[in-house]
Amino acid sequence: MTYTLIGSPASLFTGKVRGYLRWKGISFEEIKATADVYRNTIVPTIGWPVIPVVQTPGGTILQDSAEIIAHIETHETGPSVMPGGAVQGLASLMLQLYGDEWLVIPAMHYRWNYNAEWIYGQFGQTSAPDATPEEQYAIGRSVGEKFRAMVPALGVEEATIPGIEASYEAFLEDFSAHLALHPFLFGTRPSLGDFALLGPLYAHLYRDPKSGELMRRIAPRVAQWVVRCHTPVSTDGGYLAEDECPATIFPILKRQAAEQIPFLAETARLLVEWASQSSPGDFVPRALGELPFSIGGRSGRRAALAFSLYRLQSILDYIESLDTPDRLRVDKFLASVGARQLSTFRLPCRLDRKNYRLILGADRS
């Protein structure tokens, strides 16, 4: 029984899923997302050009990285990527939100401001593997310019770049300090949080040459962790006893609480405005507007992406699912990392997915 992974070596979320599939011991075939695969398979099935896409042995087509992992966790045996403890489980989900929706800022910055010429060739090799290097570069540049045009929407501009780099390098320093004591986030077994961080840290920030040189120079332990996660050699190991979340992770979570969580709270206000003029089942726009944000001590403006709220919703659902003793421990943990707001935060409406796109759910707060 073999899964099919359609993706690209340069794709952030493909890296996340690939590392997970390898660690889980899932039999899978990887197909590169060439121009023909996009045209004949991905777009007719999903509706727009996006990767990764996974087809299960039963023929089910999955697209979102978190939903791919959740599906496999439910349908396949073997060690779980989700820690069993309430605090570790919550921290893992929080780091998925951070890796998927915030580390993408430095990932895109370093790619397009330091590695653009190299990545054009990489895109061309994937899109047109039989073309000449010159043809591949031209094709890759045509594809890549579309991605490069998205960079300003993420808040990457002259005024914010020093903050983006400072925040990322501080993350590398904090993660390095943690990895000096533990091989993964919560012990000797990788978690969902590990694989979520792997996406940007492998596909963009390790693999792209300039940012990869930076990581190997100032954070060699992180570079070693990237290799462990992307090409794991064993499913042995476990999570720390007594649901311990190491104190060495706290600086990362505190940075998330200071930078990302306030921005998402403001994004939720824009969702209120949009939902007030919409009906259940309506497709949610990719961006709800533009908002101020701060990163690494610098301020700017960036797009307020609805999908970030969908990822946040899974955290809020998790918190609400806990029984009273676990909820009390989780609330204490959130306060200790500066994210007390998540204990009481509610989205103004439910976000669901239909035909691989976000829709407004029927439930309203």
N, C-alpha and C positions, 0 to 999 in steps of 0.2 A: 504494500500500500504506500504509494509515493505521492507527496505533495509537489506542486509546481510553484516555484517562486519566479515571478517576472520582475526584474529590477535592473540595477546598474551599479557598477563599482563605485561611482561617484555620488550615489544617492544616499542622503542622510538616513531616511527611514528604511531603505533596503539594508543598510548596515546593521540597524537595530534588529530587524527581523532575522537576517542571516545568522548573526551571532547567537540569537535565541534558538533558532532551529538546530544549529550545530550542537549547542550545549544540551538541548533536550533530547538529542539523539534521533531526531525526526528524519526519515528518509525523504529527500527532496531533490528535485532537478531544478537547476537555476537556468532560466532563459534570459538573455540580455534583451533589454527593451530597445530593439532596433526601430527604425522608422517604419518598417513593414509590420512589426509586432504592434506598435502603437496604432497604426492604421487599420489593421485587420483583426486585432484582438482586444486591445485595451479600450479604445474609443467606442467601438460598437457595444462593448459590455458595460463599461463604467460610465460612459457619457462624456468624458473629457480625458486628456492625456495626463495620467498620474501613475506613479509607482511608489511602493511596490504593490503588486497584485498577487494574491495566492489562490490557487485552485486546490481544493481538498481532494482526496481520493474519491469522495462521493460526488464531486462535481460542483460543490458550493464555491462561489467566487467571493473572496474577502479582499477588502482594500485597505482599511485603516490599520496601522501597525498595532495599536492597542487591541483592536477587535480581532486581529489575526492571532495575537498571543492569547487572548482570552478564550477564543474558540478552541485552540489547541490544548490549552490547559484543561478545558472541560471535556474534550473528546479523546485525549490521549493519556496513556499511563506514564509513569515515571515521576521523578522528583519535580516538585512544583517550584515555579519561579516566584510565587507569592509567599512571603513569610507568614507563619501562622499567628504570630502575636499581633495584637491590635496596634501597638505603637510602631513596630517595624513595618507592618502592612501599610499604615498611613504614611510613614516617611517614604516608603517605596513609591507610593502613588504621587506624593508631592514631588519627588525627584523625577518622576516621569513627566509631570507637568513642566518642571524646570528644563529638563533635557529637550523635550519635544517643542516647547513653545517659547523658551527664553534663550537658551544657549544657541538657538538658531541665529540670534543677532550676531554674536561674534563669528559663528560659522560662516555666515554669508559675507560679513565684512572681510574676514581674512581671505576667503576665496576670491572675491571680486576686486579687492583692492591690493592683493599681493600675488595672486596665483592665476589671474584671468587667462593669460596666454597659454599656460599649461593646460588649464581645464578645457579650453576650446578644443584642443587636440583629443583630450579624453572623451569629451562628448561626441566628437566625430567618429572616434574608434568604435564607440558603442552604437551610434546611430547607423553608421555605414561601414561595417567591418571589412568589406571587400574593396573599398575605395582606396585611392592612393593617399599618402600622408597629406598632400596638398589639398586634395578634395575633402579629406576628413576635417582638416582645419577649417576650411570654408564652411562646411556643413555645421561643424561644432560651434563656430562663431555665430552663425545664424540662429542656432538653438540657444546658445549661451546668452546672447544679448537679451533674450526675453527674460531670462532669470536675473540678469544683471539689472534690468530695469525695475525689478521688484525691491532692490536693496534700499532705496530711499524710503519706501513705505514701511520698512522695518525700523526706521529711525536712524539709519546709518548716514551721517552727514559730517561735514568738517567739524562742527561744534561738538558732536557727540563721540567722535572716534576716539579721542583720548580717554573718555570714560568707559567706552566699550572695551578698549584694550586693558585698562586698569582693572575693570571688573573681572574680565576673563583671566588675567594673570593672577589676580587674588584668588579666584576659584582654583586655578592650577596649584597655587601654593597651599591652599587649605586641603585640597584633595590629596596632594602629595603627603602632607602630614598625616592624614588618615591612613593612607596606603602603607606608610612606614610601620603600622601596627596591625593592619588587616588586609588580606588580599582582595577583598570585595567590600561592599558597603556595610554589610551586616554580619560578616564572619568569613567563612571559607567556602560559601556557596554564593554564586551571583543571584541577584534578585531582578525583578522587573525594573527597579530603579537603575541598576547597573546597565541593563541593556538599553534603557532610554537614554542614559548619558552616553552610551557607546555610539548612538547614531551620529550626533554632531562631532563627537571627539574622534571617531574613526574616519568617517567618510569625508569630512572636510578638514578637520584640524590636525589630524595625524597623517592622512594620506596625501593631501595637497603639500607640495614640497616646502614652500616658505613657512607655512604655519607648522608643518611637521618638524622642521628644523628647530623652530622655537620651542615646541613641546619637548622634544628630545633633549634640548639644551637646558631649559629651566625647570622641567618637570619630568625627568626620566622615569620616575615611578609610575606616572600617569601613562606614559608611552608603553611601559611594560604591561600595565593593566589593560590597555587597549588590545594588545596582542592576546592576553589571557582571555578576554571576553570575546573577541572576534573569532579566535580559533581555540576554543577550550579543549583541554586534553582529558578531562574527567568530569563526571557528574558527582563524584564524592564530595564530602564536605557538608556543612550545616550552618544554620544561623545561630547567632549568639544566644545563650540561654537566658531565660527569664525576660524575654522580649526586650532585651537591651538595645537601645539605639545609641551607638557610641558617641561620646561627647565630641569626638573629632569631626563628626558630620554637622554638628550644630552651626559652625560658621557658614557653611554652605546654605543651610536652611534659613539662617538669619538674613543672609544676603537675598535669598528668594523673598522672604517676608518683607524686606525693605524696598526691593525694586519691583518684583513682579506682582505680588498680591495687591498692592494699592492700585496698580494699573488695571488689574482685572476687575476690581471693585468699581472703578470708573467705567470700564467697558460694559459692566452690567447695567449701568445707568442708561447707556445708549441702547441697550437691548430693550429696556422698558419703553423708550420712545418708539422704537421700531415696532415692538409687539403691540403697542396700543393702537396701531393702525393696520394690523395684520390679523389673519385668522389661522386657527389650528390647521396644520398641513401645509401652510405656505413655506416655500423654500426660504431659508435665512441667507441674507447676503454674506459673502465672504468677509467683507469689512463693514462694520457698523458706523464708521466715521473715523475721525482722527482725534487723538488726545495727546496731552503733554505726558512725558515720562522722564524718569531719571535713571541713570545707570552710571556706576562708577564716579559719582559726584558731578556728572554733567547732565544737563537737561536738554530736551528737544521735543519733537512731536513724531508720532508714528501711528500707523493704522491700528485700529482697535478690532482685532480679528475675532469673529464669533466662535471659531473652532476652539480657541483658547478657553472659552467659557464651557464648551462641551467637555473638554478635558478636566476643567475644574469641577464640573458637575459630578464626575465619577468620584472625586474626593469627598464632596459633600454627601453623596449617597452613602459612601462607606462610613462616614462619621455617624450618619443617622441610623445605620444598621446595627450599631454596637449596643450591647446591653449596658446597664448602668455602671457596673464596676469598670468595664473597659472604657466606657465613655468618660468617666472621671479621670482615668489615667491619661487618655488621649487629650482631654482638655488641659490637663497640667502640662503635658508635653508641648502642646501648641503654645501655651503661654511662655514656656521656657525658651522657645526659638523665635519669639516675637510675632507669632502668627495667631494670637488669641482670636483675631477677627474671624477665623475660619470656624470657630466653635459655634458662632451664632449666625454666620452669613448664610443668606438664602438667595438663589437666583430668582428673578421675578417671574420666570416661566420655565417650563420644561423644554429642553432641546432633545429632539430625537433624530434618527437617521432613516431616510427612505431613498432607495435607489442610489445609495452611496453619497447622498447629499443631506446636509442638515435641514431639518424642518422644525417649525414651531409645534410643540406638543400641545395636547389638550389641557394639561394641568397648568393653572396659574397660581402664583403665590398670593 
